[in-house]
């Protein structure tokens, strides 16, 4: 199998797709309600409400495809959307587990150059708080002194809740503690002193999906058969 790396991230793919369609998507609009316009009609239309834009309530749509996480859909008013009991139950019951990632940009790709063992892609797993380290599967031919980004911690469930309590914003005391924990874990896995990894750090980014208003959680943990919802 041949793999390709998208320069700029996967958002580049959707941006290029949007360029090809005639009616452009609208961004930064919060849908607050979805409703059937005329429930007694044989061919009822659909209506939506958008926060701060009452003009959208005057439009009638043939159908609505909702792709938001079900956790976020629970924050919408769906009382008039025509959902049956099973569909409402699916919205309520589907669980999204906690998930966090911490990416660190290092001065060099040391896991490929100086680490024992060397890691060319793949993952390391540990019982320590960081749990999973993910190594990039691209850039092997970069110059010796090229920067590299490592997912230094990828956690979910209870492990994510614990480290997620330290994700409070770049430069906060809590995130300094978070990085110290990760540096100690990297030292246990790869052998250098924790300070060495700290000195090699250029930048970092920590993310907690359960504290993102647009996801309200990470991975779902229920059978897919429960989440088929039609309008």
Rosetta blueprint (number, residue, H / E / L):
1 X L
2 X L
3 X L
4 X L
5 X L
6 X L
7 X L
8 X L
9 X L
10 X L
11 X H
12 X H
13 X H
14 X H
15 X H
16 X H
17 X H
18 X H
19 X H
20 X H
21 X L
22 X L
23 X L
24 X L
25 X L
26 X L
27 X L
28 X L
29 X L
30 X L
31 X E
32 X E
33 X E
34 X E
35 X E
36 X E
37 X L
38 X L
39 X L
40 X L
41 X L
42 X L
43 X L
44 X L
45 X L
46 X E
47 X E
48 X E
49 X E
50 X E
51 X L
52 X L
53 X E
54 X H
55 X H
56 X H
57 X H
58 X H
59 X L
60 X L
61 X E
62 X L
63 X L
64 X L
65 X L
66 X L
67 X L
68 X L
69 X L
70 X H
71 X H
72 X H
73 X H
74 X L
75 X L
76 X L
77 X E
78 X L
79 X L
80 X L
81 X L
82 X L
83 X L
84 X L
85 X H
86 X H
87 X H
88 X H
89 X H
90 X H
91 X H
92 X H
93 X H
94 X L
95 X L
96 X E
97 X L
98 X L
99 X E
100 X E
101 X E
102 X E
103 X E
104 X E
105 X E
106 X E
107 X L
108 X L
109 X L
110 X H
111 X H
112 X H
113 X H
114 X L
115 X L
116 X L
117 X L
118 X L
119 X L
120 X L
121 X L
122 X E
123 X E
124 X E
125 X E
126 X L
127 X L
128 X L
129 X L
130 X L
131 X L
132 X E
133 X E
134 X E
135 X E
136 X L
137 X L
138 X L
139 X L
140 X L
141 X L
142 X L
143 X L
144 X L
145 X L
146 X L
147 X L
148 X E
149 X E
150 X E
151 X E
152 X E
153 X E
154 X E
155 X E
156 X E
157 X H
158 X H
159 X H
160 X H
161 X H
162 X H
163 X H
164 X H
165 X L
166 X L
167 X L
168 X L
169 X L
170 X L
171 X L
172 X L
173 X H
174 X H
175 X H
176 X H
177 X H
178 X H
179 X H
180 X H
181 X H
182 X H
183 X H
184 X H
185 X H
186 X H
187 X H
188 X H
189 X H
190 X H
191 X L
192 X L
193 X L
194 X H
195 X H
196 X H
197 X H
198 X H
199 X H
200 X H
201 X E
202 X E
203 X E
204 X E
205 X E
206 X E
207 X E
208 X E
209 X H
210 X H
211 X H
212 X L
213 X L
214 X L
215 X L
216 X L
217 X L
218 X L
219 X L
220 X E
221 X L
222 X L
223 X L
224 X H
225 X H
226 X H
227 X H
228 X L
229 X L
230 X L
231 X L
